[in-house]
């Protein structure tokens, strides 16, 4: 009788877990991930992978995740490359509980999933005196930066960067990956005194025809580029010498553009007209072709930097 009782409780003792596992209290904006393994590194990886399944942007990349242990110190040993095709937006994971019992490691990790403007406010150092910085002329007029400025109550020089196969917003050493929703908030229709661009529609469907009306104040060179929903950039028209306002393409001499949407969902695109007195160098961008969708030409950050130097106008559209 005693032997039978002893055998029955052995599995319970062998697989007992810490009482805090899956029960850590946290803020509503936090996501908690849990991991367990005989290897501490694998337990941490498991906790981080647990977090990725709860976050909103699908990626497939090697994500370098910077982490902090429960004492708040950055640990290079716990920084790993996590290959994932799950839902992931990671800008930093904090290990809040690490414990070993019966040769097993148990880990709890925390990720702050606050809205980007609130997350930035938390991460930014509090200055003794609030001094506004000069911002990129295009970026400062986008919904995303306006929203962040209103929350932070200070204008800072944010940059868009491409890192770990993700678009990220950067300020000094702070990097925050952008969801598709927030990335679209970097699309903004803007006009300038010397140049404006408008499409014949704001919302398109598959096979709709598209053309643009370009208005300019003086004879100049006009270039037209476009930005896909994923940040790839293509050149539609390079250094077109124009004496007056014009329509592009001109249905009399050129075929109109036909709208295509291979993604099966509503997407947005941004069209950019650049006005210059001399031809400009567009070698860093590729010409539009049927292969553009298949090429890695994520160059929205380069285009934004270029817009700092020239007069421009932008026009945002939706494709359903």
C-alpha positions, 0 to 999 in steps of 0.5 A: 500500500505504501509503495503504491502511494509513493509511485502515484505521487512521484510524477506530481513531485517531478513536474511541480512548477513554481506557484508564480508561473502563469500567475504574475500580475502586470499592467494591462499594457504589458504582455507576459511570456513564460518559458521553461527548459533545462537550459536557461538560454532555451527557457528565455527563448521560449518566454520571448517566443511566447510574447511574439504570439501575442503581438500584432505585426507578422514578420519573418526575420532574425530579430535581435532582441535586447534584454534586461535581467530582473535586476535591470542590467543589460545582459549580452548573454541573453541577447539571442537571434529569434527566427520567427514567422509568428506575430511579432513587434519587439523593441526590448524584453525584460526578464522579470523572474528567473528561477531554477527548481529541480534542474529546470529553469523557469522564466517570465519575460515582460514586453511593454505593448503600449501605443507607440506614442506612450511607449516613447514617452516612457523611454525618452529621458526627461530633460531638465529643459524642454528644447525642440529639435529640428525635424525632417520637413516631411516627417514632421507633417505626418500623422505619426510624428504629430501624434508623438509630438502631442504626447511627448510635448516636445519636438524631437528629430526622429528617423525612419530606419530599416533594421532586422527586416522591420521599419523602425522609428529611431531616436538616439539609441531608442528603436521602436518597430512600426506596425503596419497601422503606424507605418501608414501614419507616415503616409501624408498628402502634402503640397508646396508653393512650387509643386503639387501632385494629385491623382484622379482618385483617392480610392481605387479598385483593381484594374482602375485607370490612374493618372496624375495632375502635376502643377508647377510654378515655373519651368523645372525638372519633375520626378515622380516616385511612389512608395508601396505599403511595405516601404519599397520605392519605385521611380515612375518619372525621372527628371522630366523637363517641363515648361508648365503644368501637365498630366502624367501619363498623357492618355494621348501619347502614353498608356494610363496606369492600371491598378493592381493589388496582389495582396488581397487586402486594402493597401495604401500607397504614397506618390511623390513629385519632386521639383528641381531646377536641375536634374537630380540623382535617383540612382538609389531607387529602381525604375518601376517594372513588373519585378519591383514587387519581387525585389528588396528595395525598401528605400522609404527612409532614403526618400524621406532624407532626399525630401529634406533637400528639394521642394516636393508634393505628396499624395496618398491613395487607397487600393481596395 
